[in-house]
Each structure stands twice: as structure tokens, then as C-alpha cells.
Amino acid sequence: MKLVLASKNAHKLVEMKDILSQLGMEVVLESDVGVDVDVEETGATFEENAYLKAHAVMEASGLPAIADDSGLCVDALNGAPGVYSARYGGPGLDDAGRYKLLLENMRGQLDRRCKFVSAICCCFPNGDRVEARGECAGTLAYAPKGEDGFGYDPIFFVPGLKKTFAELSPEEKNAISHRGNALKAFREKLETYLKK
């Protein structure tokens, strides 16, 4: 089965392919099927935004579409940046600009607890949908470390591994990450759905 990823993020494509290829799923970008959809993420939750993206791309392509909405939720900031993680600080910032702003906003804050959250939604042309959620708890580092990953990975510290996400190999990260956890749950739900 071919799933269209409702994202232009090549990093997400790699992570999705790694995990869903084990189910015999082919995951392709919107551009691979001649679709270019910009979806306004107006949802108040990760789940709502994932559905908005997957549904819009499914309608445009006529194929099953999968979307992930994810972000970093910091306890000391009442869950911010949350659903606004990719837009934190406004449109002028890149990944490094966003995590530097977050570190600045956390200056002097001793409670560094945070979690990454990922909500996945797959919409099918017949109106069905399969959804899953995954989380990964950690703490905010005081400075970025590591060269791999993307987004907030250089400042997301995993105490059990004593490394940031950006210091982990893709395999190590997928084994514990919010998206990895969400995709594992999604894969189980999808297997059940496909057996119907």
C-alpha cells in the first residue's frame, strides 16, 4: 500500500519509511504524486492538526495520506511551545533560532522537564482513519549538543542515555522517540485495520 506523507519535511519521510517499510508500506512525499497542499494548522491539539493535514492531502491525491503533528512541551512553560513548536518565535526563525529562543526563555529555570509528543493520523478515501499518539519524556539541556536530528533535537536530553536526541544514531532515536512510539502504536492499529 502506498501512503502519501502530508509533509514536505524530508526528515519525517526518512523516519516514517524506516518504521512503516516493515509493514510493506511505501511512503512517498506529496510531490511524488503531483500534489502540493498547504494546510493551515488551526487545531488546538496535535491530533487535530495531524487530521487536518492527512485529510487535505488524501482529498487532493485520492490516496491514503498519513500526517504527523509533533512538538515539544515544556513543563515550566505550561506546555509551550506545544502545537506551535514549528512556528515558535515567528516565521523568521530556523530550527536553531527556535531552540535558542526557547533556551533564552528558560534562562534561570531549574525545572527542565519536557516531553516530545507526536500524533499520527492516516485518512483513507473511504472515510476511515487510523490514529495514534506517542510521547518521549526528557529534560531541556542548557546548551545544544550533537549534530544529528532536526528541530529541537540538540536541546532535548534523554537522562537514561545521557545524550541529546541530536547525539543519537537514527536507530537509537527511532527506538525511543515520540514519533517512533507513535508509529509503533500506529503500525499495530493499521495492521488490525488492514485485516478487516
MDTraj code that builds the backbone (N, CA, C; nanometers):
import mdtraj as md
import numpy as np

residues = "MET LYS LEU VAL LEU ALA SER LYS ASN ALA HIS LYS LEU VAL GLU MET LYS ASP ILE LEU SER GLN LEU GLY MET GLU VAL VAL LEU GLU SER ASP VAL GLY VAL ASP VAL ASP VAL GLU GLU THR GLY ALA THR PHE GLU GLU ASN ALA TYR LEU LYS ALA HIS ALA VAL MET GLU ALA SER GLY LEU PRO ALA ILE ALA ASP ASP SER GLY LEU CYS VAL ASP ALA LEU ASN GLY ALA PRO GLY VAL TYR SER ALA ARG TYR GLY GLY PRO GLY LEU ASP ASP ALA GLY ARG TYR LYS LEU LEU LEU GLU ASN MET ARG GLY GLN LEU ASP ARG ARG CYS LYS PHE VAL SER ALA ILE CYS CYS CYS PHE PRO ASN GLY ASP ARG VAL GLU ALA ARG GLY GLU CYS ALA GLY THR LEU ALA TYR ALA PRO LYS GLY GLU ASP GLY PHE GLY TYR ASP PRO ILE PHE PHE VAL PRO GLY LEU LYS LYS THR PHE ALA GLU LEU SER PRO GLU GLU LYS ASN ALA ILE SER HIS ARG GLY ASN ALA LEU LYS ALA PHE ARG GLU LYS LEU GLU THR TYR LEU LYS LYS".split()
xyz = np.array([
    [0.0840, -0.1187, 0.0000],
    [0.0000, 0.0000, 0.0000],
    [0.0881, 0.1245, 0.0000],
    [0.0442, 0.2223, -0.0767],
    [0.1167, 0.3492, -0.0836],
    [0.0473, 0.4515, 0.0064],
    [0.1258, 0.5167, 0.0921],
    [0.0748, 0.6248, 0.1763],
    [0.1453, 0.7535, 0.1355],
    [0.0692, 0.8602, 0.1217],
    [0.1277, 0.9902, 0.0905],
    [0.1517, 1.0637, 0.2220],
    [0.2750, 1.1056, 0.2428],
    [0.3081, 1.1796, 0.3641],
    [0.2656, 1.3248, 0.3475],
    [0.1777, 1.3695, 0.4356],
    [0.1282, 1.5074, 0.4301],
    [0.2299, 1.5982, 0.4986],
    [0.3448, 1.6119, 0.4345],
    [0.4533, 1.6945, 0.4873],
    [0.5552, 1.7148, 0.3769],
    [0.6276, 1.8251, 0.3863],
    [0.7384, 1.8474, 0.2937],
    [0.8717, 1.8256, 0.3655],
    [0.8639, 1.7715, 0.4890],
    [0.9810, 1.7515, 0.5739],
    [1.0475, 1.6177, 0.5402],
    [1.1643, 1.6252, 0.4777],
    [1.2349, 1.5038, 0.4354],
    [1.2795, 1.4203, 0.5555],
    [1.3077, 1.4851, 0.6698],
    [1.3469, 1.4109, 0.7900],
    [1.2327, 1.3211, 0.8370],
    [1.1100, 1.3728, 0.8328],
    [0.9942, 1.2929, 0.8734],
    [0.9751, 1.1749, 0.7780],
    [0.9986, 1.1994, 0.6483],
    [0.9835, 1.0928, 0.5493],
    [1.0773, 0.9766, 0.5824],
    [1.2030, 1.0073, 0.6143],
    [1.3012, 0.9031, 0.6460],
    [1.2545, 0.8225, 0.7675],
    [1.2108, 0.8925, 0.8741],
    [1.1670, 0.8228, 0.9954],
    [1.0436, 0.7364, 0.9682],
    [0.9485, 0.7892, 0.8903],
    [0.8269, 0.7128, 0.8578],
    [0.8614, 0.5893, 0.7750],
    [0.9472, 0.6083, 0.6738],
    [0.9854, 0.4958, 0.5875],
    [1.0531, 0.3859, 0.6681],
    [1.1463, 0.4258, 0.7576],
    [1.2204, 0.3278, 0.8373],
    [1.1272, 0.2354, 0.9134],
    [1.0219, 0.2921, 0.9700],
    [0.9350, 0.2144, 1.0569],
    [0.8221, 0.1453, 0.9789],
    [0.7631, 0.2139, 0.8808],
    [0.6475, 0.1567, 0.8102],
    [0.6859, 0.0610, 0.6978],
    [0.8116, 0.0668, 0.6518],
    [0.8546, -0.0263, 0.5461],
    [0.8477, -0.1706, 0.5966],
    [0.8582, -0.1881, 0.7291],
    [0.8493, -0.3227, 0.7869],
    [0.7103, -0.3833, 0.7668],
    [0.6120, -0.2978, 0.7394],
    [0.4749, -0.3451, 0.7122],
    [0.4504, -0.3618, 0.5632],
    [0.5546, -0.3360, 0.4844],
    [0.5374, -0.3405, 0.3399],
    [0.4721, -0.2151, 0.2847],
    [0.4749, -0.1087, 0.3639],
    [0.4161, 0.0184, 0.3210],
    [0.5183, 0.1013, 0.2440],
    [0.4705, 0.1623, 0.1379],
    [0.5542, 0.2578, 0.0643],
    [0.5068, 0.3978, 0.1027],
    [0.5976, 0.4786, 0.1577],
    [0.5621, 0.6151, 0.1970],
    [0.6293, 0.7107, 0.0994],
    [0.5488, 0.7982, 0.0391],
    [0.6015, 0.8925, -0.0603],
    [0.5635, 1.0354, -0.0204],
    [0.6374, 1.1303, -0.0732],
    [0.6071, 1.2713, -0.0494],
    [0.4913, 1.3161, -0.1387],
    [0.4267, 1.4263, -0.0985],
    [0.3199, 1.4846, -0.1804],
    [0.3675, 1.5082, -0.3233],
    [0.4897, 1.5611, -0.3351],
    [0.5429, 1.5952, -0.4676],
    [0.5561, 1.4722, -0.5575],
    [0.5748, 1.3536, -0.4975],
    [0.5876, 1.2294, -0.5754],
    [0.4573, 1.1915, -0.6451],
    [0.3449, 1.2435, -0.5954],
    [0.2151, 1.2127, -0.6577],
    [0.1514, 1.3383, -0.7175],
    [0.2340, 1.4419, -0.7375],
    [0.1877, 1.5628, -0.8050],
    [0.0949, 1.6510, -0.7232],
    [0.1105, 1.6457, -0.5912],
    [0.0243, 1.7241, -0.5024],
    [0.1102, 1.8230, -0.4229],
    [0.0591, 1.9430, -0.4055],
    [0.1272, 2.0434, -0.3233],
    [0.0208, 2.1170, -0.2421],
    [-0.0007, 2.0698, -0.1206],
    [-0.1078, 2.1232, -0.0367],
    [-0.0468, 2.1955, 0.0831],
    [-0.0886, 2.3194, 0.1041],
    [-0.0504, 2.3913, 0.2250],
    [-0.1712, 2.3934, 0.3170],
    [-0.1562, 2.3325, 0.4306],
    [-0.2675, 2.3228, 0.5249],
    [-0.2406, 2.4145, 0.6427],
    [-0.3376, 2.4977, 0.6724],
    [-0.3249, 2.5844, 0.7894],
    [-0.3527, 2.5005, 0.9138],
    [-0.2544, 2.4971, 1.0041],
    [-0.2674, 2.4154, 1.1249],
    [-0.3423, 2.4946, 1.2312],
    [-0.4747, 2.4857, 1.2254],
    [-0.5602, 2.5649, 1.3143],
    [-0.6082, 2.4845, 1.4347],
    [-0.5669, 2.3580, 1.4439],
    [-0.6106, 2.2735, 1.5546],
    [-0.5519, 2.3169, 1.6878],
    [-0.6254, 2.2869, 1.7947],
    [-0.5780, 2.3192, 1.9304],
    [-0.4945, 2.2053, 1.9877],
    [-0.4946, 2.0895, 1.9192],
    [-0.4184, 1.9738, 1.9665],
    [-0.3348, 1.9176, 1.8511],
    [-0.2366, 1.8349, 1.8881],
    [-0.1556, 1.7673, 1.7861],
    [-0.2447, 1.6781, 1.7005],
    [-0.3418, 1.6103, 1.7645],
    [-0.4317, 1.5197, 1.6925],
    [-0.5140, 1.5941, 1.5871],
    [-0.5663, 1.7107, 1.6241],
    [-0.6472, 1.7879, 1.5292],
    [-0.5638, 1.8319, 1.4092],
    [-0.4413, 1.8773, 1.4342],
    [-0.3558, 1.9221, 1.3243],
    [-0.3151, 1.8062, 1.2336],
    [-0.2855, 1.6902, 1.2925],
    [-0.2489, 1.5736, 1.2105],
    [-0.3658, 1.5360, 1.1191],
    [-0.4879, 1.5390, 1.1738],
    [-0.6055, 1.5063, 1.0931],
    [-0.6248, 1.6082, 0.9803],
    [-0.6134, 1.7368, 1.0112],
    [-0.6311, 1.8405, 0.9083],
    [-0.5369, 1.8174, 0.7903],
    [-0.4105, 1.7852, 0.8212],
    [-0.3096, 1.7657, 0.7149],
    [-0.3375, 1.6381, 0.6349],
    [-0.3613, 1.5275, 0.7067],
    [-0.3835, 1.3997, 0.6374],
    [-0.5096, 1.4055, 0.5503],
    [-0.6159, 1.4643, 0.6026],
    [-0.7421, 1.4707, 0.5283],
    [-0.7280, 1.5552, 0.4016],
    [-0.6596, 1.6688, 0.4124],
    [-0.6429, 1.7570, 0.2962],
    [-0.5613, 1.6893, 0.1861],
    [-0.4547, 1.6197, 0.2231],
    [-0.3693, 1.5536, 0.1228],
    [-0.4400, 1.4311, 0.0652],
    [-0.5168, 1.3592, 0.1467],
    [-0.5939, 1.2461, 0.0952],
    [-0.6951, 1.2953, -0.0086],
    [-0.7638, 1.4057, 0.0206],
    [-0.8627, 1.4594, -0.0741],
    [-0.7954, 1.5045, -0.2034],
    [-0.6782, 1.5680, -0.1915],
    [-0.6093, 1.6202, -0.3104],
    [-0.5493, 1.5093, -0.3959],
    [-0.5022, 1.4018, -0.3320],
    [-0.4327, 1.2959, -0.4060],
    [-0.5222, 1.1774, -0.4416],
    [-0.6309, 1.1589, -0.3656],
    [-0.7143, 1.0411, -0.3859],
    [-0.6541, 0.9142, -0.3296],
    [-0.5421, 0.9292, -0.2549],
    [-0.4714, 0.8153, -0.1960],
    [-0.4748, 0.8263, -0.0439],
    [-0.4550, 0.7146, 0.0270],
    [-0.4423, 0.7242, 0.1723],
    [-0.3267, 0.8183, 0.2068],
    [-0.3487, 0.9043, 0.3041],
    [-0.2457, 1.0014, 0.3418],
    [-0.2193, 0.9931, 0.4913],
    [-0.0928, 1.0054, 0.5254],
    [-0.0515, 0.9993, 0.6656],
    [0.0141, 1.1312, 0.7045],
    [-0.0191, 1.1789, 0.8232],
    [0.0402, 1.3035, 0.8729],
    [0.0814, 1.2849, 1.0170],
    [0.1838, 1.3580, 1.0526],
    [0.2306, 1.3609, 1.1904],
    [0.2286, 1.5062, 1.2337],
    [0.1777, 1.5330, 1.3507],
    [0.1955, 1.6655, 1.4090],
    [0.2656, 1.6430, 1.5409],
    [0.3735, 1.7117, 1.5591],
    [0.4538, 1.6864, 1.6776],
    [0.5123, 1.8155, 1.7296],
    [0.5588, 1.8082, 1.8525],
    [0.6197, 1.9258, 1.9117],
    [0.6742, 1.8965, 2.0492],
    [0.7349, 1.9988, 2.1040],
    [0.7985, 1.9917, 2.2343],
    [0.7120, 2.0648, 2.3361],
    [0.6831, 1.9983, 2.4462],
    [0.6015, 2.0572, 2.5526],
    [0.6879, 2.0692, 2.6782],
    [0.7078, 2.1916, 2.7233],
    [0.7959, 2.2184, 2.8370],
    [0.7101, 2.2475, 2.9604],
    [0.7320, 2.1704, 3.0668],
    [0.6503, 2.1836, 3.1880],
    [0.6516, 2.3258, 3.2431],
    [0.7702, 2.3857, 3.2547],
    [0.7834, 2.5181, 3.3163],
    [0.7171, 2.6282, 3.2330],
    [0.6883, 2.5990, 3.1060],
    [0.6227, 2.6965, 3.0181],
    [0.4766, 2.6574, 2.9917],
    [0.4192, 2.5815, 3.0855],
    [0.2798, 2.5368, 3.0734],
    [0.2523, 2.4627, 2.9422],
    [0.3501, 2.3827, 2.8987],
    [0.3315, 2.3021, 2.7780],
    [0.3748, 2.3683, 2.6490],
    [0.4188, 2.4939, 2.6563],
    [0.4683, 2.5623, 2.5354],
    [0.6058, 2.5050, 2.4994],
    [0.6468, 2.5148, 2.3743],
    [0.5750, 2.5691, 2.2595],
    [0.4616, 2.4817, 2.2055],
    [0.4572, 2.3538, 2.2419],
    [0.3430, 2.2682, 2.2062],
    [0.3114, 2.2653, 2.0581],
    [0.1831, 2.2869, 2.0241],
    [0.1417, 2.2792, 1.8828],
    [0.2055, 2.3900, 1.7990],
    [0.2661, 2.4874, 1.8647],
    [0.3315, 2.5969, 1.7914],
    [0.4826, 2.5749, 1.7779],
    [0.5308, 2.4549, 1.8077],
    [0.6751, 2.4284, 1.8081],
    [0.7443, 2.4695, 1.6789],
    [0.6832, 2.4374, 1.5635],
    [0.7455, 2.4690, 1.4339],
    [0.7351, 2.6169, 1.3997],
    [0.6497, 2.6893, 1.4725],
    [0.6304, 2.8326, 1.4442],
    [0.6748, 2.9200, 1.5610],
    [0.7382, 2.8588, 1.6601],
    [0.7791, 2.9292, 1.7815],
    [0.8706, 3.0468, 1.7467],
    [0.8350, 3.1640, 1.7960],
    [0.9172, 3.2828, 1.7706],
    [0.8865, 3.3530, 1.6401],
    [0.7939, 3.2981, 1.5603],
    [0.7562, 3.3639, 1.4359],
    [0.8261, 3.3066, 1.3137],
    [0.7853, 3.3541, 1.1952],
    [0.8317, 3.2950, 1.0694],
    [0.9783, 3.3221, 1.0361],
    [1.0423, 3.4156, 1.1020],
    [1.1810, 3.4491, 1.0669],
    [1.2854, 3.3561, 1.1243],
    [1.2447, 3.2606, 1.2091],
    [1.3428, 3.1753, 1.2768],
    [1.3551, 3.0387, 1.2099],
    [1.4789, 2.9878, 1.2062],
    [1.5018, 2.8500, 1.1626],
    [1.5064, 2.7614, 1.2872],
    [1.5387, 2.6321, 1.2695],
    [1.5417, 2.5400, 1.3834],
    [1.6318, 2.5920, 1.4953],
    [1.7532, 2.6327, 1.4594],
    [1.8480, 2.6804, 1.5607],
    [1.7949, 2.8064, 1.6294],
    [1.7329, 2.8949, 1.5538],
    [1.6762, 3.0162, 1.6108],
    [1.5666, 2.9851, 1.7120],
    [1.4857, 2.8838, 1.6804],
    [1.3763, 2.8464, 1.7708],
    [1.4297, 2.7865, 1.9005],
    [1.5279, 2.6954, 1.8904],
    [1.5733, 2.6350, 2.0159],
    [1.6580, 2.7323, 2.0980],
    [1.7245, 2.8261, 2.0314],
    [1.7977, 2.9288, 2.1071],
    [1.6999, 3.0204, 2.1816],
    [1.5887, 3.0548, 2.1173],
    [1.4859, 3.1362, 2.1825],
    [1.4279, 3.0612, 2.3021],
    [1.4031, 2.9327, 2.2856],
    [1.3491, 2.8524, 2.3951],
    [1.4473, 2.8495, 2.5123],
    [1.5748, 2.8282, 2.4826],
    [1.6753, 2.8272, 2.5902],
    [1.6809, 2.9623, 2.6609],
    [1.6679, 3.0702, 2.5843],
    [1.6677, 3.2047, 2.6423],
    [1.5454, 3.2220, 2.7334],
    [1.4312, 3.1735, 2.6889],
    [1.3085, 3.1841, 2.7681],
    [1.3121, 3.0961, 2.8930],
    [1.4029, 2.9995, 2.8949],
    [1.4170, 2.9096, 3.0103],
    [1.5337, 2.9498, 3.1008],
    [1.5987, 3.0591, 3.0700],
    [1.7147, 3.1028, 3.1488],
    [1.6755, 3.1165, 3.2971],
    [1.7556, 3.0548, 3.3835],
    [1.7313, 3.0612, 3.5275],
    [1.6260, 2.9629, 3.5775],
    [1.5626, 2.8915, 3.4871],
    [1.4573, 2.7964, 3.5236],
    [1.5204, 2.6616, 3.5592],
    [1.4960, 2.6138, 3.6803],
    [1.5567, 2.4878, 3.7247],
    [1.4737, 2.3662, 3.6843],
    [1.3426, 2.3835, 3.6699],
    [1.2582, 2.2725, 3.6258],
    [1.2730, 2.2592, 3.4745],
    [1.3488, 2.1597, 3.4308],
    [1.3796, 2.1426, 3.2882],
    [1.2983, 2.0290, 3.2254],
    [1.1986, 1.9767, 3.2972],
    [1.1222, 1.8631, 3.2439],
    [1.0449, 1.9030, 3.1179],
    [1.0445, 1.8115, 3.0239],
    [0.9726, 1.8356, 2.8991],
    [0.9428, 1.7019, 2.8332],
    [0.8627, 1.7070, 2.7289],
    [0.8374, 1.5848, 2.6527],
    [0.8116, 1.6220, 2.5074],
    [0.8527, 1.5314, 2.4210],
    [0.8156, 1.5401, 2.2810],
    [0.6861, 1.4610, 2.2640],
    [0.5947, 1.5136, 2.1840],
    [0.4675, 1.4473, 2.1559],
    [0.4520, 1.4345, 2.0044],
    [0.4009, 1.3214, 1.9600],
    [0.3713, 1.3014, 1.8184],
    [0.2331, 1.2393, 1.8058],
    [0.1499, 1.3010, 1.7227],
    [0.0193, 1.2439, 1.6898],
    [0.0201, 1.2100, 1.5416],
    [-0.0212, 1.0889, 1.5105],
    [-0.0222, 1.0423, 1.3716],
    [-0.1657, 1.0123, 1.3306],
    [-0.1991, 1.0544, 1.2105],
    [-0.3325, 1.0269, 1.1562],
    [-0.3170, 0.9819, 1.0117],
    [-0.3874, 0.8760, 0.9771],
    [-0.3919, 0.8300, 0.8385],
    [-0.5373, 0.8334, 0.7943],
    [-0.5642, 0.9074, 0.6869],
    [-0.7002, 0.9186, 0.6323],
    [-0.7090, 0.8389, 0.5023],
    [-0.8159, 0.7613, 0.4909],
    [-0.8384, 0.6793, 0.3717],
    [-0.9515, 0.7387, 0.2886],
    [-0.9467, 0.7186, 0.1568],
    [-1.0505, 0.7739, 0.0687],
    [-1.1927, 0.7275, 0.1030],
    [-1.2077, 0.6137, 0.1715],
    [-1.3423, 0.5651, 0.2064],
    [-1.3967, 0.6325, 0.3326],
    [-1.3194, 0.7268, 0.3903],
    [-1.3659, 0.7972, 0.5098],
    [-1.3095, 0.7428, 0.6402],
    [-1.2452, 0.6270, 0.6354],
    [-1.1853, 0.5703, 0.7563],
    [-1.0604, 0.6484, 0.7964],
    [-1.0242, 0.6378, 0.9236],
    [-0.8962, 0.6934, 0.9670],
    [-0.8397, 0.6109, 1.0813],
    [-0.7074, 0.6078, 1.0867],
    [-0.6347, 0.5369, 1.1924],
    [-0.5455, 0.6401, 1.2595],
    [-0.5509, 0.6443, 1.3940],
    [-0.4752, 0.7463, 1.4667],
    [-0.3957, 0.6831, 1.5804],
    [-0.2850, 0.7463, 1.6155],
    [-0.2036, 0.7012, 1.7281],
    [-0.1249, 0.8197, 1.7843],
    [-0.0808, 0.8040, 1.9090],
    [-0.0044, 0.9096, 1.9762],
    [0.1152, 0.8453, 2.0451],
    [0.2268, 0.9181, 2.0459],
    [0.3454, 0.8721, 2.1168],
    [0.4106, 0.9880, 2.1889],
    [0.4787, 0.9567, 2.2992],
    [0.5491, 1.0595, 2.3763],
    [0.6870, 1.0090, 2.4142],
    [0.7749, 1.1027, 2.4428],
    [0.9065, 1.0697, 2.4954],
    [0.9433, 1.1779, 2.5960],
    [0.9653, 1.1366, 2.7212],
    [0.9983, 1.2324, 2.8269],
    [1.1485, 1.2576, 2.8310],
    [1.1832, 1.3804, 2.8664],
    [1.3242, 1.4155, 2.8790],
    [1.3392, 1.5437, 2.9587],
    [1.4547, 1.6050, 2.9450],
    [1.4782, 1.7349, 3.0081],
    [1.5443, 1.8263, 2.9055],
    [1.5301, 1.9563, 2.9277],
    [1.5937, 2.0522, 2.8380],
    [1.7386, 2.0693, 2.8768],
    [1.8265, 2.0524, 2.7807],
    [1.9684, 2.0776, 2.8051],
    [1.9878, 2.2288, 2.8240],
    [2.1026, 2.2666, 2.8782],
    [2.1318, 2.4096, 2.8961],
    [2.1981, 2.4684, 2.7719],
    [2.2481, 2.3802, 2.6849],
    [2.3112, 2.4235, 2.5599],
    [2.2969, 2.3108, 2.4580],
    [2.2930, 2.3443, 2.3293],
    [2.2781, 2.2396, 2.2274],
    [2.3998, 2.1481, 2.2207],
    [2.3728, 2.0193, 2.1943],
    [2.4796, 1.9208, 2.1759],
    [2.4373, 1.8223, 2.0686],
    [2.5328, 1.7864, 1.9813],
    [2.5058, 1.6849, 1.8802],
    [2.4825, 1.7439, 1.7427],
    [2.5049, 1.6608, 1.6419],
    [2.4972, 1.7061, 1.5027],
    [2.3817, 1.6445, 1.4250],
    [2.3210, 1.5392, 1.4790],
    [2.2163, 1.4703, 1.4032],
    [2.0789, 1.5244, 1.4400],
    [1.9771, 1.4688, 1.3744],
    [1.8406, 1.5080, 1.4042],
    [1.8045, 1.6424, 1.3455],
    [1.6947, 1.6995, 1.3949],
    [1.6450, 1.8271, 1.3439],
    [1.5566, 1.8900, 1.4506],
    [1.5101, 2.0096, 1.4256],
    [1.4209, 2.0762, 1.5200],
    [1.4875, 2.1002, 1.6548],
    [1.4214, 2.0554, 1.7600],
    [1.4692, 2.0771, 1.8972],
    [1.5617, 1.9648, 1.9452],
    [1.5977, 1.8712, 1.8571],
    [1.6792, 1.7563, 1.8966],
    [1.8084, 1.7928, 1.9721],
    [1.8798, 1.8997, 1.9342],
    [2.0056, 1.9292, 2.0049],
    [1.9884, 1.9717, 2.1510],
    [1.8657, 2.0091, 2.1916],
    [1.8475, 2.0517, 2.3306],
    [1.7556, 1.9575, 2.4089],
    [1.7116, 1.8485, 2.3455],
    [1.6270, 1.7504, 2.4150],
    [1.7153, 1.6407, 2.4698],
    [1.7319, 1.6400, 2.6029],
    [1.8249, 1.5488, 2.6704],
    [1.7489, 1.4294, 2.7265],
    [1.8011, 1.3098, 2.6972],
    [1.7409, 1.1859, 2.7471],
    [1.8251, 1.1380, 2.8647],
    [1.7779, 1.1585, 2.9892],
    [1.8593, 1.1254, 3.1065],
    [1.9096, 0.9814, 3.1087],
    [1.8251, 0.8861, 3.0697],
    [1.8658, 0.7456, 3.0733],
    [1.9835, 0.7135, 2.9823],
    [1.9972, 0.7895, 2.8736],
    [2.1062, 0.7662, 2.7781],
    [2.2188, 0.8683, 2.7938],
    [2.1919, 0.9717, 2.8729],
    [2.2894, 1.0797, 2.8946],
    [2.3328, 1.1445, 2.7618],
    [2.2363, 1.1576, 2.6712],
    [2.2617, 1.2179, 2.5400],
    [2.1403, 1.2979, 2.4971],
    [2.1638, 1.3950, 2.4081],
    [2.0511, 1.4629, 2.3438],
    [2.0066, 1.3788, 2.2246],
    [1.8866, 1.4076, 2.1743],
    [1.8404, 1.3387, 2.0534],
    [1.9404, 1.3576, 1.9390],
    [2.0051, 1.4744, 1.9318],
    [2.0977, 1.5028, 1.8220],
    [2.2285, 1.4255, 1.8349],
    [2.2503, 1.3600, 1.9491],
    [2.3706, 1.2773, 1.9675],
    [2.3420, 1.1292, 1.9425],
    [2.2162, 1.0957, 1.9176],
    [2.1789, 0.9563, 1.8958],
    [2.1848, 0.9205, 1.7478],
    [2.2116, 0.7931, 1.7198],
    [2.2021, 0.7455, 1.5811],
    [2.0540, 0.7399, 1.5457],
    [2.0199, 0.7398, 1.4165],
    [1.8786, 0.7291, 1.3783],
    [1.8108, 0.6064, 1.4403],
    [1.8837, 0.4950, 1.4498],
    [1.8260, 0.3728, 1.5068],
    [1.7967, 0.3905, 1.6557],
    [1.8926, 0.4514, 1.7279],
    [1.8724, 0.4757, 1.8719],
    [1.7540, 0.5691, 1.8946],
    [1.7470, 0.6745, 1.8133],
    [1.6393, 0.7720, 1.8283],
    [1.5041, 0.7082, 1.7980],
    [1.4936, 0.6353, 1.6875],
    [1.3657, 0.5729, 1.6494],
    [1.3159, 0.4749, 1.7554],
    [1.4099, 0.4138, 1.8293],
    [1.3724, 0.3139, 1.9302],
    [1.3009, 0.3769, 2.0492],
    [1.3248, 0.5062, 2.0765],
    [1.2669, 0.5678, 2.1963],
    [1.1871, 0.6949, 2.1696],
    [1.1966, 0.7489, 2.0487],
    [1.1392, 0.8815, 2.0226],
    [0.9870, 0.8818, 2.0245],
    [0.9320, 1.0007, 2.0395],
    [0.7873, 1.0217, 2.0344],
    [0.7299, 0.9713, 1.9027],
    [0.7970, 1.0027, 1.7906],
    [0.7476, 0.9591, 1.6603],
    [0.7629, 0.8083, 1.6462],
    [0.8745, 0.7551, 1.6951],
    [0.8938, 0.6102, 1.6936],
    [0.7849, 0.5390, 1.7729],
    [0.7543, 0.5931, 1.8927],
    [0.6495, 0.5337, 1.9768],
    [0.5123, 0.5460, 1.9110],
    [0.4852, 0.6623, 1.8514],
    [0.3570, 0.6821, 1.7834],
    [0.3451, 0.5888, 1.6630],
    [0.4537, 0.5739, 1.5884],
    [0.4499, 0.4883, 1.4694],
    [0.4345, 0.3412, 1.5063],
    [0.4948, 0.2999, 1.6180],
    [0.4766, 0.1608, 1.6620],
    [0.3294, 0.1355, 1.6950],
    [0.2703, 0.2279, 1.7707],
    [0.1273, 0.2145, 1.8041],
    [0.0424, 0.2212, 1.6772],
    [0.0790, 0.3113, 1.5865],
    [0.0059, 0.3257, 1.4609],
    [0.0151, 0.1977, 1.3781],
    [0.1347, 0.1402, 1.3733],
    [0.1552, 0.0190, 1.2942],
    [0.0641, -0.0930, 1.3435],
    [0.0540, -0.1077, 1.4764],
    [-0.0333, -0.2112, 1.5321],
    [-0.1797, -0.1856, 1.4948],
    [-0.2224, -0.0594, 1.5058],
    [-0.3608, -0.0248, 1.4716],
    [-0.3866, -0.0437, 1.3217],
    [-0.2861, -0.0100, 1.2400],
    [-0.3008, -0.0234, 1.0955],
    [-0.3094, -0.1707, 1.0556],
    [-0.2270, -0.2535, 1.1195],
    [-0.2330, -0.3980, 1.0915],
    [-0.3731, -0.4522, 1.1196],
    [-0.4310, -0.4107, 1.2325],
    [-0.5665, -0.4525, 1.2687],
    [-0.6666, -0.4015, 1.1660],
    [-0.6514, -0.2760, 1.1260],
    [-0.7427, -0.2155, 1.0275],
    [-0.7361, -0.2895, 0.8940],
    [-0.6146, -0.3223, 0.8500],
    [-0.5981, -0.3860, 0.7180],
    [-0.6525, -0.5282, 0.7149],
    [-0.6673, -0.5901, 0.8326],
    [-0.7204, -0.7271, 0.8394],
    [-0.8731, -0.7298, 0.8323],
    [-0.9361, -0.6138, 0.8428],
    [-1.0834, -0.6091, 0.8413],
    [-1.1386, -0.6590, 0.7086],
])
top = md.Topology()
chain = top.add_chain()
for i, resn in enumerate(residues, 1):
    res = top.add_residue(resn, chain, resSeq=i)
    for name in ("N", "CA", "C"):
        top.add_atom(name, md.element.get_by_symbol(name[0]), res)
traj = md.Trajectory(xyz[None], top)
